[in-house]
Amino acid sequence: MIAYFDCFSGMSGDMTLGALVDAGVPLSKISEELALLSLGGYELTAKKVKRGGLRATKVDVLVQKARGEGQGARRWKDVENIIKDSSLSKPIQRKGLAIFKRLFEAEAMVHGGKYTTVHLHELGAVDCVVDIMGSLIGLDILGVDTVYASPLNLGSGFIHTAHGKLPVPAPAAVQLLKGIPVYSSDISFELTTPTGAVLVSSLAAEFGPMPNMIISKIGMGAGNKNFREQPNVLRMFVGQAGEAVKKGNDDREEVIIMETNIDDMNPQVYEYAMDQLFKAGALDVFLTQGIMKKGRPGIKLTVLCKEDKKDDLIHIVLRETTSIGLRFYKAERKILDRQIRVKNTKYGKVKFKETRMGRKIEKASPEYEDCKKIAKKFNIPLLEVIKAVSN
């Protein structure tokens, strides 16, 4: 499953939680998982609201005035201990620790000092832990393994902080959003908070238009303010990625093409590397001979895969070959309908791959492995077997 955050009105921790609950994640389930943290003194609530005429869910973290267990967790070590000492799943713990470390590092970069000594300040320990860990829990409940996001609307104007009056976006948010597409609308409000910035910058694999997906759930998370200019909501779309988009009688689908040029590897290694890539989900792997710089003969290794397999396959290429880098880009492919049929031949049953357009069979070819077994069994040439079963 993938999730796409439409951040036309920015992003914050409470908006993210609201979008998740609105998409169908039970608030009680998030609260139940959060209870595994040694964090007390708060209540998590949700209600239906309207923002600019749109129905949305507003989630609030109501922090009690009396200090509860864990409410003094303002430094990195405090938060690290709360997460590590919990019985949350290890993947959620790892993601949470990585996100909080980036947040503390951004605060240290802005205000000076080390990330181990800075405080969260206006973020608030309880609010921040609940927003971030609750969001990770909600995405896990939905089964989301890849996140995408639109460019972020930052807002404009000024905010009042423990360091005085500062411009929007907050300095920590700017640090967290380096290298990410953003823009500033004329709404005088902090639309993207540091918590929202660290969540989306840590989780999103790509930023841009909505990816090719089949939507199954939509969530609308409400922000605090109700603007006249636009609905103050975070939209979240959840669905399946990489599904074929049918047009007429054929299929089109988006794939990733990865390439790397290699001129310093023992050729015997290619077979093993290709086998590992296929086992990890590559759609196709092939080699192309070429001449590289200084006239050296080389090989271009090309891998086709779905988006959700990209990172795993990149890791395999870099681990199993001498390549020190590779390029990748998106492409579309069109494929005919395919199916495997078993036919009776004079040599026994043979599987055939048939490709169709409508009811007409365009191509049919016997499976190589079946033909090879027959050739070995009857001690006859493979070409003769292929010809005989194909007639």
C-alpha positions as CSV (number, residue, x, y, z in Angstrom):
1,M,0.0,0.0,0.0
2,I,1.1,3.6,-0.6
3,A,0.0,6.9,0.8
4,Y,0.0,10.3,-0.8
5,F,-0.1,13.5,1.3
6,D,-1.6,16.4,-0.5
7,C,-0.1,19.3,1.4
8,F,-1.8,22.3,-0.3
9,S,-2.5,23.7,3.2
10,G,0.7,22.5,4.8
11,M,1.2,19.7,7.3
12,S,1.4,19.3,11.0
13,G,1.4,16.4,13.5
14,D,-2.3,16.8,14.4
15,M,-3.4,17.1,10.8
16,T,-1.5,13.9,10.0
17,L,-3.2,12.1,12.9
18,G,-6.6,13.5,11.8
19,A,-6.1,12.3,8.2
20,L,-5.2,8.8,9.4
21,V,-8.3,8.6,11.7
22,D,-10.5,10.0,9.0
23,A,-9.2,7.3,6.6
24,G,-10.4,4.6,9.0
25,V,-7.7,4.0,11.5
26,P,-9.5,3.6,14.9
27,L,-8.4,6.2,17.4
28,S,-8.8,3.6,20.1
29,K,-6.2,1.4,18.3
30,I,-3.7,4.3,18.1
31,S,-4.3,5.1,21.8
32,E,-3.8,1.4,22.6
33,E,-0.4,1.3,20.9
34,L,0.7,4.6,22.3
35,A,0.0,3.2,25.8
36,L,3.0,1.0,25.2
37,L,5.2,4.1,25.7
38,S,6.0,5.3,29.2
39,L,4.2,8.6,28.5
40,G,1.4,9.9,30.5
41,G,-0.5,13.1,31.3
42,Y,-2.5,13.4,28.1
43,E,-5.7,12.5,26.4
44,L,-6.2,11.8,22.6
45,T,-9.5,13.1,21.2
46,A,-11.1,13.2,17.7
47,K,-14.1,15.1,16.4
48,K,-15.7,15.9,13.0
49,V,-15.3,19.5,11.9
50,K,-15.7,21.6,8.7
51,R,-12.8,23.5,7.1
52,G,-13.8,25.7,4.2
53,G,-16.9,23.7,3.6
54,L,-15.1,20.3,3.7
55,R,-15.8,17.7,6.4
56,A,-12.6,16.6,8.2
57,T,-11.4,15.0,11.4
58,K,-9.7,17.1,14.0
59,V,-7.4,15.2,16.4
60,D,-6.2,16.9,19.6
61,V,-3.6,15.9,22.2
62,L,-5.0,17.3,25.5
63,V,-2.0,17.6,27.8
64,Q,-2.9,17.8,31.5
65,K,-1.6,20.7,33.5
66,A,-0.2,18.4,36.2
67,R,3.0,16.8,35.1
68,G,2.5,13.2,34.1
69,E,5.0,10.4,33.6
70,G,7.3,11.3,30.7
71,Q,6.1,14.9,30.4
72,G,9.6,16.1,31.2
73,A,11.0,14.4,28.2
74,R,12.4,17.4,26.4
75,R,15.9,16.2,25.6
76,W,17.1,13.6,23.1
77,K,18.0,11.1,25.8
78,D,14.6,11.4,27.4
79,V,12.8,10.7,24.1
80,E,15.2,7.9,23.1
81,N,14.6,6.1,26.4
82,I,10.8,6.4,26.1
83,I,10.9,4.8,22.6
84,K,13.5,2.2,23.3
85,D,11.9,1.1,26.6
86,S,8.5,0.6,24.9
87,S,7.1,-2.6,23.6
88,L,6.2,-1.1,20.2
89,S,7.4,-3.1,17.2
90,K,11.1,-2.7,16.3
91,P,10.4,-1.1,12.9
92,I,8.2,1.6,14.5
93,Q,10.9,2.2,17.2
94,R,13.6,2.5,14.5
95,K,11.6,5.0,12.4
96,G,10.6,7.0,15.5
97,L,14.2,7.3,16.8
98,A,15.5,8.3,13.3
99,I,12.8,11.0,13.0
100,F,13.4,12.4,16.5
101,K,17.1,12.5,16.0
102,R,16.6,14.6,12.8
103,L,14.3,16.9,14.8
104,F,16.8,17.4,17.6
105,E,19.7,17.9,15.1
106,A,17.6,20.6,13.3
107,E,16.9,22.4,16.6
108,A,20.7,22.2,17.4
109,M,21.6,23.6,14.0
110,V,19.2,26.6,14.5
111,H,19.8,27.5,18.1
112,G,23.4,26.2,18.6
113,G,24.8,23.5,20.7
114,K,24.6,19.7,20.4
115,Y,21.5,17.7,19.6
116,T,22.0,15.8,22.8
117,T,21.5,19.0,24.9
118,V,18.9,21.1,23.1
119,H,15.2,21.1,24.2
120,L,12.1,20.8,22.1
121,H,10.8,24.2,23.3
122,E,7.4,25.0,21.9
123,L,7.0,21.7,20.2
124,G,6.2,20.2,23.7
125,A,7.4,16.8,24.7
126,V,4.1,15.0,25.0
127,D,2.5,16.6,21.9
128,C,5.5,15.8,19.8
129,V,5.9,12.2,20.9
130,V,2.2,11.5,20.4
131,D,2.0,13.2,17.0
132,I,5.0,11.4,15.6
133,M,4.7,8.0,17.1
134,G,0.9,8.0,16.6
135,S,1.4,8.8,12.9
136,L,3.9,5.9,12.5
137,I,1.4,3.6,14.2
138,G,-1.5,4.8,12.0
139,L,0.5,4.2,8.8
140,D,1.5,0.8,10.0
141,I,-2.2,-0.1,10.8
142,L,-3.2,0.9,7.3
143,G,-0.4,-1.3,5.9
144,V,1.4,1.7,4.2
145,D,4.9,0.9,3.2
146,T,5.7,3.8,0.9
147,V,4.8,7.5,1.3
148,Y,4.7,10.2,-1.3
149,A,3.8,13.9,-0.9
150,S,3.1,17.0,-2.8
151,P,5.2,20.2,-2.5
152,L,4.5,21.8,0.8
153,N,2.7,25.1,1.4
154,L,4.6,26.9,4.2
155,G,2.3,29.8,4.8
156,S,3.7,33.3,5.7
157,G,4.0,35.9,8.4
158,F,5.5,35.5,11.9
159,I,5.1,33.2,14.9
160,H,5.8,33.8,18.6
161,T,8.3,31.3,20.1
162,A,10.4,30.9,23.2
163,H,13.1,32.7,21.2
164,G,10.9,35.6,20.3
165,K,9.2,36.6,17.1
166,L,10.4,34.5,14.2
167,P,9.4,34.4,10.5
168,V,7.4,31.6,9.0
169,P,8.5,28.9,8.3
170,A,10.0,28.2,11.6
171,P,13.8,27.9,11.4
172,A,13.8,24.3,12.4
173,A,11.3,23.5,9.7
174,V,13.5,25.2,7.1
175,Q,16.4,22.9,8.2
176,L,14.3,19.8,7.8
177,L,12.9,20.8,4.4
178,K,16.2,21.3,2.6
179,G,16.1,19.7,-0.9
180,I,12.3,19.4,-0.8
181,P,9.9,21.4,-3.1
182,V,8.1,24.1,-1.1
183,Y,6.2,27.3,-1.7
184,S,4.7,30.1,0.3
185,S,1.1,31.3,0.0
186,D,-0.2,34.6,1.2
187,I,-2.0,33.0,4.2
188,S,-0.5,34.7,7.2
189,F,-0.1,31.5,9.3
190,E,2.4,28.7,10.0
191,L,1.0,26.0,7.7
192,T,3.9,23.6,7.9
193,T,5.1,23.0,11.5
194,P,8.5,21.5,12.5
195,T,6.6,18.3,13.5
196,G,4.9,18.1,10.1
197,A,8.2,18.9,8.3
198,V,10.1,16.2,10.1
199,L,7.4,13.6,9.4
200,V,7.0,14.3,5.7
201,S,10.7,14.8,5.0
202,S,11.6,11.5,6.8
203,L,8.8,9.4,5.4
204,A,8.2,10.5,1.8
205,A,10.1,8.7,-0.9
206,E,9.3,11.4,-3.5
207,F,7.6,14.8,-3.8
208,G,5.5,15.8,-6.7
209,P,2.2,15.0,-8.4
210,M,0.1,12.1,-7.2
211,P,1.6,8.8,-8.3
212,N,-0.1,6.2,-10.4
213,M,-2.4,4.5,-7.9
214,I,-5.8,2.9,-7.3
215,I,-7.3,4.8,-4.4
216,S,-9.0,2.8,-1.7
217,K,-9.2,5.3,1.3
218,I,-9.2,9.0,1.6
219,G,-8.5,10.9,4.8
220,M,-9.0,14.6,5.6
221,G,-7.1,15.9,8.6
222,A,-8.2,19.3,9.9
223,G,-5.8,22.1,11.1
224,N,-6.6,24.4,14.0
225,K,-7.6,27.5,11.9
226,N,-10.6,27.8,9.5
227,F,-9.4,30.0,6.6
228,R,-11.6,31.9,4.2
229,E,-9.1,31.5,1.4
230,Q,-9.0,27.7,1.3
231,P,-9.9,24.6,3.3
232,N,-7.3,24.1,6.0
233,V,-6.9,20.3,5.7
234,L,-4.3,17.7,4.9
235,R,-5.6,15.2,2.3
236,M,-4.3,11.7,2.4
237,F,-4.9,9.1,-0.3
238,V,-4.2,5.5,0.4
239,G,-4.2,2.7,-2.2
240,Q,-2.3,0.2,-4.4
241,A,0.7,1.2,-6.4
242,G,1.9,-0.1,-9.7
243,E,-1.4,-1.5,-10.9
244,A,-2.0,-1.5,-14.7
245,V,-4.1,1.3,-16.0
246,K,-6.2,-0.3,-18.7
247,K,-6.8,1.5,-21.9
248,G,-8.8,-0.3,-24.5
249,N,-7.5,-3.8,-25.0
250,D,-4.0,-3.4,-23.7
251,D,-2.4,-2.5,-20.3
252,R,-0.1,0.3,-19.4
253,E,1.8,0.4,-16.2
254,E,4.6,2.5,-14.7
255,V,8.0,0.8,-14.1
256,I,11.4,1.9,-12.8
257,I,14.4,1.4,-15.1
258,M,17.7,1.2,-13.3
259,E,21.1,1.2,-15.1
260,T,24.8,1.1,-14.2
261,N,27.9,0.8,-16.3
262,I,30.6,-1.7,-15.1
263,D,34.0,-2.3,-16.6
264,D,36.0,-3.8,-13.7
265,M,34.1,-7.0,-12.7
266,N,34.7,-10.7,-13.2
267,P,32.1,-11.7,-15.8
268,Q,31.3,-14.8,-13.8
269,V,29.7,-12.6,-11.1
270,Y,26.9,-11.4,-13.4
271,E,25.0,-14.7,-13.3
272,Y,24.8,-14.6,-9.5
273,A,23.9,-10.9,-9.4
274,M,21.1,-11.4,-11.9
275,D,19.8,-14.4,-10.0
276,Q,19.7,-12.3,-6.8
277,L,17.8,-9.5,-8.6
278,F,15.2,-11.8,-10.0
279,K,14.6,-13.4,-6.6
280,A,14.1,-10.0,-5.1
281,G,11.3,-9.1,-7.5
282,A,13.0,-7.6,-10.7
283,L,10.7,-7.8,-13.7
284,D,13.6,-8.1,-16.1
285,V,17.4,-8.0,-15.9
286,F,19.7,-7.8,-18.9
287,L,23.3,-6.9,-20.0
288,T,24.4,-4.8,-22.9
289,Q,28.0,-4.7,-24.1
290,G,29.6,-1.3,-24.8
291,I,32.8,0.7,-25.0
292,M,33.4,3.0,-22.1
293,K,36.0,5.8,-21.5
294,K,39.5,5.2,-22.5
295,G,38.3,2.5,-24.9
296,R,37.6,0.0,-22.2
297,P,35.0,-2.7,-22.9
298,G,32.2,-2.6,-20.4
299,I,28.7,-3.9,-19.5
300,K,25.5,-1.9,-18.9
301,L,23.4,-3.7,-16.3
302,T,19.7,-2.8,-16.7
303,V,17.0,-3.7,-14.2
304,L,13.2,-3.3,-14.6
305,C,11.1,-3.2,-11.5
306,K,8.0,-1.8,-9.7
307,E,8.4,1.3,-7.5
308,D,8.0,-0.7,-4.3
309,K,11.0,-2.9,-5.2
310,K,13.4,-0.1,-6.2
311,D,15.3,0.4,-2.9
312,D,15.8,-3.3,-2.3
313,L,17.2,-3.9,-5.9
314,I,19.4,-0.8,-5.7
315,H,20.9,-2.3,-2.5
316,I,21.5,-5.7,-4.3
317,V,23.2,-4.0,-7.3
318,L,25.6,-2.0,-5.0
319,R,26.2,-5.1,-2.8
320,E,26.7,-7.8,-5.5
321,T,28.6,-5.8,-8.2
322,T,31.6,-3.5,-8.3
323,S,29.3,-0.6,-9.2
324,I,29.6,2.5,-7.1
325,G,26.4,4.2,-8.3
326,L,23.5,3.8,-10.6
327,R,20.8,5.9,-12.3
328,F,17.1,5.2,-12.4
329,Y,14.0,6.8,-14.0
330,K,10.3,6.1,-14.5
331,A,8.9,4.7,-17.7
332,E,5.7,3.3,-19.0
333,R,5.3,-0.2,-20.5
334,K,2.4,-1.8,-22.4
335,I,1.8,-5.5,-22.1
336,L,-0.7,-7.9,-23.7
337,D,-2.8,-10.1,-21.5
338,R,-0.8,-13.2,-20.5
339,Q,-1.7,-16.6,-19.3
340,I,-0.2,-20.1,-19.0
341,R,-2.0,-23.0,-20.5
342,V,-1.0,-26.7,-20.4
343,K,-1.2,-28.7,-23.6
344,N,-0.9,-32.4,-24.2
345,T,1.8,-33.3,-26.7
346,K,3.4,-36.6,-27.9
347,Y,6.0,-36.0,-25.3
348,G,3.6,-35.4,-22.5
349,K,2.2,-32.2,-20.9
350,V,3.9,-28.9,-21.8
351,K,3.2,-25.4,-20.5
352,F,2.6,-22.7,-23.0
353,K,2.7,-18.9,-22.5
354,E,-0.1,-17.3,-24.5
355,T,-0.5,-13.6,-25.1
356,R,-3.8,-12.2,-26.2
357,M,-5.5,-9.0,-27.5
358,G,-9.2,-9.5,-27.0
359,R,-10.1,-13.1,-28.0
360,K,-7.4,-13.4,-30.6
361,I,-4.3,-15.3,-29.6
362,E,-1.3,-13.2,-30.8
363,K,1.5,-15.4,-29.6
364,A,2.1,-18.8,-28.0
365,S,5.4,-20.3,-27.0
366,P,6.3,-23.4,-25.0
367,E,8.0,-23.0,-21.7
368,Y,11.8,-23.4,-22.1
369,E,12.3,-25.4,-18.9
370,D,9.6,-28.0,-19.9
371,C,11.2,-28.4,-23.3
372,K,14.6,-28.8,-21.8
373,K,13.4,-31.6,-19.5
374,I,11.8,-33.5,-22.5
375,A,15.1,-33.1,-24.5
376,K,17.1,-34.7,-21.6
377,K,14.5,-37.4,-20.9
378,F,14.3,-38.6,-24.5
379,N,17.8,-37.7,-25.5
380,I,16.8,-35.6,-28.5
381,P,17.8,-32.1,-29.6
382,L,16.1,-29.2,-27.8
383,L,15.4,-27.5,-31.1
384,E,13.5,-30.6,-32.3
385,V,11.4,-30.7,-29.1
386,I,10.5,-27.0,-29.4
387,K,9.5,-27.4,-33.1
388,A,7.5,-30.6,-32.4
389,V,5.4,-29.3,-29.5
390,S,4.8,-25.9,-31.2
391,N,3.1,-27.5,-34.3
